[in-house]
Amino acid sequence: MTHGNSRKRWPGAAGLVAGVALDALTGDPRRGHPVAAFGSAAAALEGRDYADSRRSGAAHAAACVLAVTAPAVLLQRRVRDRPLLQFATVVLTTWAVTGARSLRRQAERMVGPLASNDLPAARKILPSLCGRDPAGLGAKDMARAVIESVAENTSDAVVAPLLWGAVAGVPGLVAYRAINTLDAMVGHHSPRYERFGWASARLDDAANWIPARVTGLLAVGCAPGTQRAAWRAFRVYGGQHPSPNAGRCEAAFAGALGVRLGGTNLYRGVAEHRPELGDGRAPEVDDIRRANRLARNVTMAATALAAATALAAGTGLGRKR
């Protein structure tokens, strides 16, 4: 890498680091969040183009992703010869599409009610973290749900957008967030979305395939004293989850924390039986804080990895000579 190329590539790498730092300081905006605006626009489009078919769902996903990716490509081209403007663009985009602070804060909100055995209060908070039905869940079931959410969303909300930003710049950041948001909106099993949401779900699986495994490996590396157990859980249990990606993150977290995740979950009145992940005990309230600390360490490691990758790849920011 020449000295000139290094100068061209620093805005992408530094912007990712600064964007993560900005998220750590401020978290998500309470109003006017760009991802929320995208979700509203996607929902409005769904009201017009919905049909109970995979073809319609694929067209919907393509239209939504292209609607934000194409402007991002144009923006990246416009700013690539202006390093400070490049840097600011990457910072703000990274801040908008990552959510490490909000994830950990929502998980921490569960600690107080669970510790005081205020289960009704905990059940009101749980839907902000995951989609399972909270009614009837006990303290340990909710602790398990929180840790599973922290593990999976550390990949979805932190590692995956950073890696896509590292290799594809601003278009990678926004395209990934659009794909992941669509999956959350329409990519689940239900009579309405079984066919329409198929493309969004498969696209999200593909976009997260590498990031989920990187998240699991980073969790192993960030688990001092339990690295062997984390590696074993990642290797033995990671592929047993029905999701091709979530199990990699959850299994590594389970091994690192010495707990057992998985089991029966209830979604919209439908029970889903998932294999148990890990060899440890059932999760307890204190394990939520331990999961948050692990997630924070994984975030820092992923940020360093993304910055190094951006420096090596260049993220398309420099003009070809």
Stockholm file with secondary structure:
# STOCKHOLM 1.0

chainA/1-321         MTHGNSRKRWPGAAGLVAGVALDALTGDPRRGHPVAAFGSAAAALEGRDYADSRRSGAAHAAACVLAVTAPAVLLQRRVRDRPLLQFATVVLTTWAVTGARSLRRQAERMVGPLASNDLPAARKILPSLCGRDPAGLGAKDMARAVIESVAENTSDAVVAPLLWGAVAGVPGLVAYRAINTLDAMVGHHSPRYERFGWASARLDDAANWIPARVTGLLAVGCAPGTQRAAWRAFRVYGGQHPSPNAGRCEAAFAGALGVRLGGTNLYRGVAEHRPELGDGRAPEVDDIRRANRLARNVTMAATALAAATALAAGTGLGRKR
#=GR chainA/1-321 SS CCHHHHHHHHHHHHHHHHHHHHHHHHCSCSSCCHHHHHHHHHHHHHHHHCCSSHHHHHHHHHHHHHHHHHHHHHHHHHHTTCHHHHHHHHHHHHHHHCCHHHHHHHHHHTHHHHHTTCHHHHHHHGGGTCCSCCTTCCHHHHHHHHHHHHHHHHIIIIIHHHHHHHHHHHHHHHHHHHHHHHHHHHCSCSTTHHHHTHHHHHHHHHHHHHHHHHHHHHHHHTCTTCHHHHHHHHHHHGGGSSSTTHHHHHHHHHHHHTBCBCCEEEETTEEEECCCBSSSBCCCHHHHHHHHHHHHHHHHHHHHHHHHHHHHHGGGCSCCC
#=GC SS_cons         CCHHHHHHHHHHHHHHHHHHHHHHHHCSCSSCCHHHHHHHHHHHHHHHHCCSSHHHHHHHHHHHHHHHHHHHHHHHHHHTTCHHHHHHHHHHHHHHHCCHHHHHHHHHHTHHHHHTTCHHHHHHHGGGTCCSCCTTCCHHHHHHHHHHHHHHHHIIIIIHHHHHHHHHHHHHHHHHHHHHHHHHHHCSCSTTHHHHTHHHHHHHHHHHHHHHHHHHHHHHHTCTTCHHHHHHHHHHHGGGSSSTTHHHHHHHHHHHHTBCBCCEEEETTEEEECCCBSSSBCCCHHHHHHHHHHHHHHHHHHHHHHHHHHHHHGGGCSCCC
//
